[in-house]
Amino acid sequence: MKHVLRWLLLALACFGSLNPAIQAWGQERMPTRPMRPSAEDPSNARVIVKYRANSLLRQALSERAGKTTAVAPQHASILAQRLNLPLRDGRILGAHTQALQGTGLSSTQLAAKLAAMPDVEWAVADQRRYAHALPNDPYLSDGQTITPKVGQWYLRAPDATLVSAINFVAAWNMSPGSNAVTVAVLDTGVRFEHPELRDKLYAGYDFIEDTSTANDGDGRDSSASDPGDFTSYGECGIRIPGENSSWHGTQVAGLIGAATNNQLGMAGSGGNVKLLPVRVLGRCGGWDSDIIAGMRWAAGLSTDPTIPPNNHPAQVLNLSLGSTGKCDENPLYAEAIADIRAKGASVVVSAGNDNGLATNLPANCPGVIAVAGLRHAGSKVGYSSIGPEVTLSAPAGNCVNLSGDCLYPMLTTSNDGATVPGNSIFSDSANPSLGTSFSAPLVSGTVGLMLSLHPGMAPDDVIAALQKSARPFPNTGADPKVLACQAPSETEQGECYCTRTTCGAGMLDAAGAVALASPTPLAAFIAESTSAPGQVVLNAASSIAPVNRTLVAWQWRILSGQEFASFSGSTTAAQATLVVQSAGTVQVQLVVTDNLGTTGSSTQTLAVAPSPVNAGGGGAGGSMNWAWLLGLLAASARLWRIRCTRQR
């Protein structure tokens, strides 16, 4: 083929000179919180186990010790033989309770194996706990001294104003992201010196072969640094105006992987995930051959002997790029995507910025996660492409107002150089970041959190979890003239109310997707007062099975406080009833089992009284009650109202 499709970078509005330096944080301060660790280590387990009072293990240990009474529980050696696993004793935590540590499996997996043994009353993962507060990155919160004043509105819990916000705070509480997960950013390269990115980046590679496009003086090389992609009038085509350097890859990288909880600037959606910059776009865009080579290398599939091997293959590839065309007419992308998915990696692609026309290539390829753009109010942002190939939608940035500073841009990392690199900055309301280019990285960050929690999750399961957890699109709240989106045609359509056939399964819910990514069920229950004196109904309806599974069994237990309350009726259904004898505290555990036999548990301490009922949930041992936590966060979010300019 003499002609190769040449890609143009998705157009972004309003790029120009930005702030000359990183904006300092004002007087308002966020709570200081410790850095969260990575998701649980899949090969090093820490659990707490309680043995039954009549445990044969305890009897055997006493006999070995030559005693007629039970000794402190230290059963690692016997359990190691029975489970054929290397285990060692940990702290003694009671007459029947001890900590155990093991290798070769995760804490959740070891807890499940122990809980199934007849000698064990219960077993739970030994986890870290933290206060559930915003990370201390100033721009994540709304403030009075930063622009935009709404800060990183798109990461917060949704409410009546921020309808499309994606609830990353709750997602981080479940999965802070692991540096064992790598997200590749196939774009213009990055500015490695940006303080929010410099500690999050692998070296990457530059796949641009044409020296004019590359703008760095040579062809393919080992430097993925962005030298700038400025152009002059007519350089990229007849009557096409020139543009300043976009620093597009730096902006995309910040939305995924900006350092989180570092008391500086912004928070990246992917938490602790690492970034792999792969430079495939330069002046006037990029060539198919460079993009495909970069995709394959990013996933660890490159067979080119002239290119060094990728020592950090990515589990997620973000492509905020595209142009017109159909995937079934371009097998390059279909085959590359199929090979990458077969390797176990997910491919996230922006839908395009063609004002309601059909999705771009490669967003319309089978197997990709195609992302359309939303306004803060949940309606389709005017410039977003749409179509049946879209997987789901996420915030893309919108200004609402026709003049003055943009009110709802996508705040992210950037550079103030008009042509060559200048100072590291953040994009702001005066020079906003807008485009479906910035919807895709929010999804990539979510997938990074999901894979941090469940490293073996297949690409199809990732898509299923994203779609199942997506929140329904609104059909009210915008201007009265806004109508439902129609199937794409040759006619452009601006802001419209999304449907499942035009904008995907719904609005991205990061916390919901991460919850469904858990490799084991998430047990959750609430205590409900009843009209019957002295009774409390325990309802497990908010428990969640992993994606593509169902809950098949429930088991309720009273771990302590049997003298204050007991179960009446079934203890193996989704609801159970406590009958209260006297005032006190009762520790209740719920264990749920899915159709594959995996289990999850949750424990709450309930304050009870015979009349009137006074039941309240409290933190205790056991698996963290994630779904109940999400309910609390959602309820709290409805009480918080962010003051902002009303939508026109």
C-alpha positions as CSV (number, residue, x, y, z in Angstrom):
1,M,0.0,0.0,0.0
2,K,1.4,3.4,-1.0
3,H,-1.1,5.2,1.1
4,V,-1.3,4.7,4.9
5,L,-4.1,6.3,6.9
6,R,-2.7,9.3,8.7
7,W,-4.1,10.0,12.1
8,L,-5.1,13.4,13.3
9,L,-5.1,14.0,17.0
10,L,-8.7,14.4,18.4
11,A,-9.3,18.2,18.3
12,L,-9.3,20.0,21.6
13,A,-10.8,23.4,22.1
14,C,-9.2,26.4,23.5
15,F,-5.5,25.4,23.8
16,G,-3.3,28.4,24.3
17,S,-0.9,29.9,26.8
18,L,-1.6,28.4,30.3
19,N,-0.5,29.5,33.8
20,P,3.2,30.1,34.0
21,A,3.8,27.9,37.0
22,I,2.2,25.3,39.2
23,Q,-0.5,27.0,41.2
24,A,0.1,26.9,44.9
25,W,-2.5,25.5,47.3
26,G,-4.4,28.2,49.2
27,Q,-5.4,28.5,52.9
28,E,-7.9,25.6,52.9
29,R,-6.2,22.3,53.8
30,M,-7.3,18.8,53.4
31,P,-6.9,16.2,56.2
32,T,-3.5,14.5,56.2
33,R,-3.9,10.8,55.7
34,P,-1.3,8.0,55.4
35,M,-0.6,6.6,52.0
36,R,-2.7,3.6,51.2
37,P,-0.8,0.4,50.4
38,S,-1.3,-1.6,47.2
39,A,-4.1,-4.1,46.9
40,E,-3.5,-7.3,48.9
41,D,-0.5,-9.2,47.8
42,P,-1.6,-12.3,45.9
43,S,1.2,-14.4,47.1
44,N,1.5,-13.4,50.8
45,A,-1.4,-14.1,53.1
46,R,-2.3,-12.6,56.5
47,V,-5.4,-14.0,58.2
48,I,-7.1,-14.1,61.6
49,V,-8.7,-17.4,62.5
50,K,-11.0,-18.5,65.4
51,Y,-11.2,-22.2,66.2
52,R,-14.3,-23.9,67.6
53,A,-14.2,-24.5,71.3
54,N,-14.2,-28.3,70.9
55,S,-11.7,-28.2,68.1
56,L,-9.7,-31.4,67.6
57,L,-6.8,-29.2,66.7
58,R,-6.8,-27.7,70.1
59,Q,-7.1,-31.1,71.7
60,A,-4.2,-32.4,69.7
61,L,-2.0,-29.5,70.6
62,S,-2.7,-29.9,74.3
63,E,-1.9,-33.6,74.1
64,R,1.4,-32.9,72.3
65,A,2.2,-30.4,75.0
66,G,1.4,-32.9,77.8
67,K,-1.3,-30.9,79.3
68,T,-4.9,-31.8,80.2
69,T,-6.1,-28.3,79.4
70,A,-6.1,-26.4,76.1
71,V,-3.1,-24.3,75.3
72,A,-2.9,-21.1,73.3
73,P,-3.8,-21.6,69.7
74,Q,-0.7,-22.1,67.6
75,H,-1.8,-24.5,64.8
76,A,0.2,-23.4,61.8
77,S,2.2,-26.6,61.5
78,I,-0.9,-28.9,61.5
79,L,-2.9,-26.6,59.2
80,A,0.1,-26.4,56.8
81,Q,0.1,-30.2,56.5
82,R,-3.7,-30.4,56.0
83,L,-3.7,-27.6,53.4
84,N,-0.4,-28.4,51.9
85,L,0.6,-24.8,52.2
86,P,3.5,-23.0,54.0
87,L,2.1,-21.4,57.1
88,R,3.5,-19.9,60.2
89,D,2.0,-18.8,63.5
90,G,1.3,-15.2,64.2
91,R,0.0,-13.3,67.3
92,I,-2.3,-15.0,69.8
93,L,-5.5,-13.0,69.9
94,G,-7.5,-14.9,72.4
95,A,-8.2,-18.3,73.8
96,H,-9.5,-19.6,70.5
97,T,-8.1,-17.0,68.1
98,Q,-4.7,-16.5,66.4
99,A,-3.1,-14.8,63.4
100,L,-1.6,-16.9,60.6
101,Q,0.6,-16.0,57.8
102,G,1.2,-17.9,54.6
103,T,2.8,-17.7,51.1
104,G,1.6,-18.8,47.7
105,L,-1.9,-17.3,47.9
106,S,-3.7,-14.1,48.9
107,S,-5.2,-13.4,52.3
108,T,-8.8,-13.8,50.9
109,Q,-7.9,-17.2,49.5
110,L,-6.4,-18.5,52.7
111,A,-9.3,-17.2,54.7
112,A,-11.7,-19.0,52.5
113,K,-9.8,-22.3,52.8
114,L,-9.6,-22.0,56.6
115,A,-13.3,-21.1,56.9
116,A,-14.2,-24.3,55.2
117,M,-12.4,-26.5,57.7
118,P,-14.6,-28.2,60.4
119,D,-12.3,-27.1,63.2
120,V,-12.7,-23.4,62.3
121,E,-15.5,-21.2,63.5
122,W,-14.5,-18.3,61.2
123,A,-11.5,-16.9,59.3
124,V,-11.0,-13.4,57.9
125,A,-8.3,-11.4,56.1
126,D,-6.0,-9.4,58.3
127,Q,-6.3,-6.0,56.6
128,R,-5.2,-2.4,57.1
129,R,-7.9,0.1,58.0
130,Y,-8.0,3.8,57.3
131,A,-10.3,6.7,57.9
132,H,-12.5,7.2,54.8
133,A,-11.5,10.7,53.8
134,L,-10.5,12.5,50.6
135,P,-6.9,12.2,49.6
136,N,-5.0,15.4,50.4
137,D,-4.5,16.6,46.8
138,P,-5.9,20.1,46.9
139,Y,-7.5,20.2,43.5
140,L,-9.6,17.1,44.3
141,S,-11.8,19.3,46.6
142,D,-13.8,22.3,45.6
143,G,-12.2,25.5,47.0
144,Q,-12.2,29.2,46.8
145,T,-8.7,29.9,45.6
146,I,-8.2,27.6,42.7
147,T,-9.5,27.4,39.1
148,P,-11.7,25.8,38.3
149,K,-13.4,26.4,41.6
150,V,-15.1,23.0,41.3
151,G,-11.7,21.4,41.2
152,Q,-11.6,17.7,40.1
153,W,-15.4,17.6,40.1
154,Y,-15.5,14.5,37.9
155,L,-13.8,12.3,40.6
156,R,-16.2,13.0,43.4
157,A,-19.4,11.3,44.4
158,P,-22.4,12.2,42.1
159,D,-25.1,14.5,43.3
160,A,-27.9,16.6,41.9
161,T,-25.4,19.0,40.3
162,L,-22.5,16.6,39.4
163,V,-24.7,13.9,37.9
164,S,-21.9,12.3,35.8
165,A,-19.3,12.4,38.6
166,I,-17.8,8.9,39.0
167,N,-17.2,8.3,42.7
168,F,-13.5,7.6,42.7
169,V,-13.1,8.3,46.4
170,A,-15.2,5.2,47.3
171,A,-13.3,3.2,44.6
172,W,-9.9,4.1,46.2
173,N,-11.1,2.9,49.5
174,M,-11.7,-0.6,48.0
175,S,-8.6,-0.5,45.7
176,P,-6.0,2.2,46.0
177,G,-4.3,0.8,42.9
178,S,-1.2,-1.3,42.7
179,N,2.2,-0.4,41.2
180,A,2.2,-4.0,39.8
181,V,-0.5,-2.8,37.3
182,T,0.8,-0.8,34.3
183,V,-1.4,1.5,32.1
184,A,0.1,2.4,28.7
185,V,-0.6,5.8,27.4
186,L,-0.3,5.7,23.6
187,D,-0.2,9.4,22.7
188,T,2.2,12.3,22.1
189,G,4.6,11.3,24.8
190,V,4.8,12.9,28.2
191,R,6.8,15.6,30.1
192,F,8.8,13.5,32.5
193,E,9.7,16.5,34.8
194,H,6.1,17.2,35.8
195,P,6.0,16.8,39.6
196,E,2.8,14.8,39.5
197,L,4.2,12.3,37.0
198,R,7.9,12.0,37.4
199,D,7.7,9.2,40.0
200,K,4.9,7.3,38.2
201,L,6.5,6.7,34.8
202,Y,8.4,3.9,33.2
203,A,10.8,5.0,30.4
204,G,8.5,4.0,27.5
205,Y,9.5,4.3,23.9
206,D,9.1,6.6,20.9
207,F,7.6,4.8,17.8
208,I,7.4,7.8,15.5
209,E,9.6,7.0,12.5
210,D,9.0,10.1,10.4
211,T,11.4,12.8,11.6
212,S,9.1,15.6,10.6
213,T,6.2,14.2,12.5
214,A,8.5,13.3,15.5
215,N,9.8,16.8,15.9
216,D,12.6,15.6,18.1
217,G,15.4,15.4,15.4
218,D,15.3,11.6,14.8
219,G,13.0,8.6,14.3
220,R,12.2,5.8,16.6
221,D,14.2,6.0,19.8
222,S,14.0,5.2,23.5
223,S,12.8,8.6,24.6
224,A,9.1,9.0,25.1
225,S,9.4,12.6,26.1
226,D,7.1,15.0,24.3
227,P,9.1,17.7,22.4
228,G,5.9,19.5,21.4
229,D,3.6,19.1,18.4
230,F,3.0,22.7,17.3
231,T,2.1,23.3,13.7
232,S,1.9,26.2,11.3
233,Y,-0.9,27.1,8.9
234,G,-1.3,24.6,6.1
235,E,1.3,22.2,7.4
236,C,-1.2,19.5,8.1
237,G,-3.4,20.1,5.1
238,I,-4.8,22.8,2.9
239,R,-6.2,25.7,4.9
240,I,-5.8,23.8,8.2
241,P,-4.8,26.4,10.8
242,G,-1.7,26.0,12.9
243,E,-1.9,25.1,16.6
244,N,0.3,25.5,19.6
245,S,1.7,22.3,21.2
246,S,-1.1,20.4,22.9
247,W,0.9,18.4,25.5
248,H,-1.9,15.9,25.0
249,G,-0.1,12.8,26.3
250,T,0.8,14.6,29.5
251,Q,-2.8,15.6,30.0
252,V,-4.1,12.1,29.5
253,A,-1.3,10.6,31.7
254,G,-2.3,12.9,34.6
255,L,-5.9,11.9,34.5
256,I,-4.8,8.3,34.9
257,G,-1.7,8.4,37.0
258,A,-1.0,11.7,38.7
259,A,0.5,11.1,42.1
260,T,-2.3,10.7,44.6
261,N,-2.3,11.8,48.3
262,N,0.9,13.8,47.9
263,Q,-0.4,17.1,49.1
264,L,0.2,18.6,45.7
265,G,-2.1,19.5,42.9
266,M,-4.4,16.8,41.6
267,A,-5.2,13.1,42.1
268,G,-4.9,10.5,39.3
269,S,-7.9,8.2,38.9
270,G,-5.7,5.0,38.9
271,G,-4.2,5.7,42.3
272,N,-0.8,3.8,42.6
273,V,-0.8,2.3,39.1
274,K,2.3,2.9,37.0
275,L,2.3,4.6,33.6
276,L,4.1,3.5,30.4
277,P,4.3,6.3,27.9
278,V,4.3,5.1,24.3
279,R,4.8,7.9,21.8
280,V,2.8,7.4,18.6
281,L,1.5,10.9,17.8
282,G,3.4,14.0,16.8
283,R,3.0,17.0,14.5
284,C,-0.2,16.5,12.5
285,G,-1.0,13.3,14.3
286,G,0.4,9.8,13.8
287,W,0.6,7.0,11.3
288,D,-1.2,3.7,11.6
289,S,2.1,1.8,11.4
290,D,3.5,3.6,14.4
291,I,0.3,3.2,16.4
292,I,0.0,-0.5,15.7
293,A,3.7,-1.1,16.5
294,G,3.3,0.9,19.7
295,M,0.2,-1.0,20.7
296,R,1.8,-4.4,20.3
297,W,5.0,-3.3,22.1
298,A,3.0,-1.9,25.0
299,A,1.3,-5.2,25.5
300,G,4.6,-7.2,25.3
301,L,3.9,-8.6,21.9
302,S,6.6,-6.9,19.8
303,T,8.7,-9.2,17.6
304,D,10.8,-6.4,16.1
305,P,14.5,-7.2,16.8
306,T,15.5,-3.6,16.4
307,I,13.4,-2.5,19.3
308,P,14.3,-3.3,22.9
309,P,11.8,-5.6,24.7
310,N,9.2,-4.0,26.9
311,N,10.1,-5.0,30.5
312,H,6.8,-3.6,31.8
313,P,4.0,-5.0,29.6
314,A,0.8,-3.1,30.2
315,Q,-2.5,-4.6,31.5
316,V,-4.4,-1.6,30.1
317,L,-3.8,0.4,26.9
318,N,-5.3,3.9,26.7
319,L,-5.8,5.3,23.1
320,S,-7.2,8.8,23.2
321,L,-6.9,9.1,19.4
322,G,-8.7,8.2,16.3
323,S,-10.1,9.4,12.9
324,T,-12.9,8.4,10.6
325,G,-13.1,4.9,9.3
326,K,-14.6,1.5,10.2
327,C,-12.7,-1.3,11.9
328,D,-14.1,-4.0,9.5
329,E,-12.3,-2.1,6.7
330,N,-9.0,-2.0,8.6
331,P,-7.9,-5.4,9.8
332,L,-4.7,-3.9,11.3
333,Y,-6.5,-2.7,14.3
334,A,-8.9,-5.6,14.7
335,E,-6.0,-8.1,14.6
336,A,-3.8,-6.1,17.0
337,I,-6.7,-5.7,19.4
338,A,-7.5,-9.4,19.3
339,D,-3.9,-10.3,20.0
340,I,-3.7,-7.8,22.9
341,R,-6.9,-9.1,24.4
342,A,-5.7,-12.7,24.1
343,K,-2.6,-11.6,26.1
344,G,-5.1,-10.5,28.8
345,A,-4.8,-6.7,28.4
346,S,-7.8,-4.3,28.0
347,V,-7.9,-1.6,25.3
348,V,-9.7,1.7,26.2
349,V,-10.4,4.1,23.3
350,S,-12.0,7.5,23.1
351,A,-15.2,7.6,20.9
352,G,-14.2,10.8,19.1
353,N,-15.1,14.5,18.9
354,D,-17.3,14.6,15.8
355,N,-20.4,16.4,17.2
356,G,-22.7,13.4,17.4
357,L,-21.5,11.6,14.3
358,A,-20.5,7.9,14.4
359,T,-17.6,6.7,16.6
360,N,-14.1,6.9,15.3
361,L,-11.7,4.1,14.4
362,P,-10.4,2.3,16.5
363,A,-13.2,3.0,18.9
364,N,-15.6,1.0,16.7
365,C,-13.4,-2.1,16.8
366,P,-14.7,-5.3,18.5
367,G,-13.4,-5.9,22.0
368,V,-12.3,-2.4,22.9
369,I,-13.8,-0.3,25.7
370,A,-15.1,2.7,23.7
371,V,-15.9,5.8,25.8
372,A,-18.2,8.6,24.9
373,G,-18.3,12.0,26.6
374,L,-20.7,13.5,29.1
375,R,-21.5,17.0,30.5
376,H,-21.5,17.4,34.3
377,A,-25.3,17.2,34.2
378,G,-25.2,13.7,32.6
379,S,-26.3,14.6,29.1
380,K,-24.0,13.9,26.1
381,V,-21.5,16.7,25.6
382,G,-22.2,18.3,22.3
383,Y,-18.9,17.4,20.6
384,S,-18.8,13.7,21.5
385,S,-19.2,11.0,18.9
386,I,-21.8,8.3,19.6
387,G,-23.0,4.9,18.3
388,P,-23.9,1.3,19.2
389,E,-20.2,0.5,19.5
390,V,-19.8,2.7,22.7
391,T,-19.3,0.7,25.8
392,L,-20.2,3.4,28.4
393,S,-19.7,7.1,28.9
394,A,-17.7,9.3,31.3
395,P,-17.1,13.0,31.9
396,A,-15.4,14.8,29.1
397,G,-15.4,18.4,30.3
398,N,-17.9,21.2,29.4
399,C,-18.0,24.9,29.9
400,V,-21.8,25.6,30.3
401,N,-21.2,29.4,30.1
402,L,-20.8,31.0,26.7
403,S,-18.2,33.5,27.8
404,G,-15.7,33.8,30.6
405,D,-13.9,31.0,32.4
406,C,-15.0,27.4,31.7
407,L,-16.9,26.0,34.7
408,Y,-16.5,22.2,34.3
409,P,-13.3,21.5,32.4
410,M,-11.1,18.4,33.1
411,L,-8.3,19.7,35.4
412,T,-5.1,17.8,34.6
413,T,-1.3,18.0,34.2
414,S,0.1,20.1,31.3
415,N,2.8,22.4,30.2
416,D,2.8,26.1,29.4
417,G,5.1,26.1,26.4
418,A,3.4,27.4,23.2
419,T,5.8,25.4,21.0
420,V,8.7,23.9,23.0
421,P,8.4,22.7,26.6
422,G,8.1,25.4,29.3
423,N,6.9,25.1,32.9
424,S,4.9,22.3,34.4
425,I,1.3,23.4,35.1
426,F,-2.3,22.2,35.5
427,S,-4.9,23.0,32.9
428,D,-7.5,25.4,34.2
429,S,-10.7,27.3,33.5
430,A,-9.1,29.9,31.3
431,N,-7.5,27.3,29.0
432,P,-9.6,24.1,29.5
433,S,-9.0,20.5,28.7
434,L,-12.0,19.3,26.8
435,G,-12.7,16.1,24.7
436,T,-13.5,12.4,24.8
437,S,-9.7,12.1,24.9
438,F,-10.2,12.8,28.6
439,S,-13.2,10.5,29.1
440,A,-11.1,7.4,28.1
441,P,-8.4,7.9,30.8
442,L,-11.0,7.9,33.6
443,V,-12.1,4.5,32.4
444,S,-8.5,3.3,32.1
445,G,-7.8,4.4,35.7
446,T,-10.9,2.5,36.8
447,V,-9.7,-0.6,35.0
448,G,-6.3,-0.2,36.7
449,L,-8.0,-0.2,40.1
450,M,-10.1,-3.3,39.1
451,L,-7.0,-5.2,38.0
452,S,-5.2,-4.1,41.2
453,L,-7.9,-5.9,43.1
454,H,-8.2,-8.9,40.8
455,P,-5.1,-9.2,38.6
456,G,-6.4,-12.2,36.7
457,M,-9.6,-10.5,35.5
458,A,-10.2,-11.2,31.7
459,P,-10.9,-8.3,29.3
460,D,-14.5,-9.5,28.7
461,D,-15.1,-9.6,32.5
462,V,-13.7,-6.1,32.8
463,I,-16.2,-4.9,30.2
464,A,-19.1,-6.8,31.8
465,A,-18.3,-5.2,35.2
466,L,-18.1,-1.7,33.7
467,Q,-21.4,-2.1,32.0
468,K,-23.2,-3.9,34.8
469,S,-22.2,-1.2,37.3
470,A,-22.8,1.8,35.1
471,R,-25.5,4.2,36.4
472,P,-28.5,5.0,34.2
473,F,-28.4,8.1,32.1
474,P,-30.7,11.0,33.1
475,N,-33.5,12.1,30.9
476,T,-34.2,15.4,32.6
477,G,-32.2,18.3,34.0
478,A,-30.8,19.9,30.8
479,D,-32.3,22.7,28.7
480,P,-35.9,22.1,27.8
481,K,-34.9,21.9,24.1
482,V,-32.6,19.0,24.7
483,L,-34.0,15.7,23.2
484,A,-32.9,12.1,23.3
485,C,-29.9,11.2,21.2
486,Q,-30.6,9.6,17.9
487,A,-28.6,7.0,16.0
488,P,-25.7,8.6,14.3
489,S,-26.2,9.7,10.7
490,E,-24.7,12.3,8.4
491,T,-26.3,15.0,10.5
492,E,-24.5,16.4,13.5
493,Q,-26.3,16.5,16.8
494,G,-25.2,18.4,19.9
495,E,-26.2,18.0,23.5
496,C,-28.8,15.2,23.9
497,Y,-30.0,12.7,26.5
498,C,-28.0,9.5,26.1
499,T,-29.6,6.1,25.4
500,R,-28.1,2.7,25.7
501,T,-27.9,2.4,21.9
502,T,-26.0,5.7,21.5
503,C,-23.8,6.2,24.5
504,G,-23.3,2.7,25.9
505,A,-24.6,1.0,29.1
506,G,-24.6,4.1,31.2
507,M,-22.5,6.5,33.2
508,L,-19.2,5.2,34.6
509,D,-19.4,4.3,38.3
510,A,-15.8,3.7,39.4
511,A,-16.8,2.4,42.8
512,G,-19.4,0.0,41.5
513,A,-17.0,-1.4,38.8
514,V,-14.3,-2.0,41.4
515,A,-16.8,-3.7,43.7
516,L,-17.8,-6.1,40.9
517,A,-14.1,-6.8,40.2
518,S,-13.6,-8.4,43.6
519,P,-12.5,-12.0,43.1
520,T,-14.7,-13.0,46.0
521,P,-18.2,-11.9,47.0
522,L,-18.6,-8.7,49.0
523,A,-20.8,-9.4,52.0
524,A,-22.9,-6.5,53.3
525,F,-25.9,-6.1,55.6
526,I,-27.8,-3.5,57.4
527,A,-29.7,-3.7,60.7
528,E,-33.4,-2.6,60.4
529,S,-35.7,-1.8,63.3
530,T,-39.1,-3.4,63.1
531,S,-42.5,-2.8,64.7
532,A,-42.1,-6.0,66.7
533,P,-40.6,-5.1,70.1
534,G,-37.2,-6.5,70.7
535,Q,-36.6,-7.6,67.1
536,V,-34.0,-6.5,64.6
537,V,-34.0,-7.6,61.0
538,L,-30.7,-8.1,59.3
539,N,-30.9,-7.5,55.5
540,A,-28.1,-8.7,53.2
541,A,-29.7,-7.4,50.0
542,S,-26.7,-5.1,49.4
543,S,-24.2,-8.0,49.2
544,I,-22.5,-8.2,45.8
545,A,-21.4,-11.2,43.8
546,P,-18.4,-10.9,41.4
547,V,-19.3,-10.1,37.9
548,N,-21.0,-13.0,36.0
549,R,-21.7,-14.8,39.2
550,T,-24.6,-15.0,41.6
551,L,-25.0,-15.4,45.4
552,V,-26.4,-18.8,46.3
553,A,-25.9,-19.1,50.1
554,W,-26.0,-16.9,53.2
555,Q,-24.8,-17.9,56.7
556,W,-25.4,-15.8,59.8
557,R,-23.5,-16.2,63.0
558,I,-23.3,-14.5,66.4
559,L,-19.6,-14.2,67.2
560,S,-20.1,-12.6,70.6
561,G,-23.0,-11.3,72.8
562,Q,-25.1,-14.4,72.7
563,E,-26.4,-13.5,76.1
564,F,-28.0,-10.3,74.7
565,A,-29.6,-11.7,71.5
566,S,-30.2,-14.8,69.5
567,F,-31.5,-15.7,66.0
568,S,-35.1,-16.5,65.5
569,G,-35.9,-18.5,62.3
570,S,-33.6,-19.2,59.4
571,T,-29.9,-18.2,59.5
572,T,-29.3,-19.3,55.9
573,A,-31.4,-16.8,54.0
574,A,-30.7,-13.3,52.8
575,Q,-32.5,-12.0,55.8
576,A,-32.2,-13.0,59.5
577,T,-34.1,-11.9,62.6
578,L,-32.4,-11.1,65.9
579,V,-34.5,-11.4,69.1
580,V,-33.1,-9.2,71.8
581,Q,-33.1,-10.5,75.4
582,S,-31.3,-7.5,77.1
583,A,-29.4,-4.4,76.3
584,G,-25.8,-4.9,75.1
585,T,-23.6,-5.3,72.0
586,V,-23.8,-8.3,69.6
587,Q,-21.1,-9.1,67.1
588,V,-22.8,-10.6,64.0
589,Q,-21.0,-12.1,61.0
590,L,-22.5,-12.8,57.5
591,V,-20.8,-15.2,55.2
592,V,-22.0,-15.2,51.6
593,T,-21.2,-17.8,48.9
594,D,-21.4,-17.5,45.2
595,N,-22.2,-20.1,42.5
596,L,-18.5,-21.0,42.2
597,G,-18.1,-21.7,45.9
598,T,-16.1,-18.6,46.8
599,T,-17.0,-16.8,50.0
600,G,-16.9,-13.4,51.5
601,S,-17.7,-12.2,55.0
602,S,-18.6,-9.1,56.9
603,T,-18.9,-8.4,60.6
604,Q,-20.7,-5.7,62.4
605,T,-21.1,-4.8,66.1
606,L,-24.8,-4.0,66.9
607,A,-25.9,-2.1,69.9
608,V,-29.3,-3.7,70.8
609,A,-32.0,-3.2,73.5
610,P,-35.2,-5.1,74.0
611,S,-37.5,-2.1,73.7
612,P,-37.3,0.1,71.9
613,V,-34.9,-1.4,69.4
614,N,-31.6,0.5,69.0
615,A,-29.6,-1.1,66.3
616,G,-26.6,0.6,64.8
617,G,-23.8,-0.7,62.6
618,G,-20.2,-0.4,63.8
619,G,-16.8,-1.5,62.4
620,A,-15.4,-4.8,63.6
621,G,-13.3,-7.6,62.3
622,G,-14.0,-9.5,59.1
623,S,-14.0,-8.4,55.5
624,M,-14.7,-4.7,55.0
625,N,-18.4,-4.0,54.4
626,W,-17.8,-2.3,51.0
627,A,-21.3,-2.2,49.7
628,W,-22.7,-0.9,53.0
629,L,-19.9,1.7,52.9
630,L,-20.9,2.8,49.3
631,G,-24.5,3.2,50.6
632,L,-23.3,5.5,53.4
633,L,-21.1,7.5,51.0
634,A,-24.0,7.9,48.5
635,A,-26.3,9.0,51.3
636,S,-23.7,11.5,52.6
637,A,-23.2,12.8,49.1
638,R,-26.8,13.7,48.7
639,L,-26.4,16.0,51.7
640,W,-23.5,17.9,50.2
641,R,-24.4,20.5,47.7
642,I,-21.7,22.1,45.7
643,R,-22.4,25.8,44.9
644,C,-21.8,26.5,41.3
645,T,-23.3,28.4,38.4
646,R,-26.6,27.1,37.2
647,Q,-26.5,25.3,33.8
648,R,-27.9,27.5,31.0
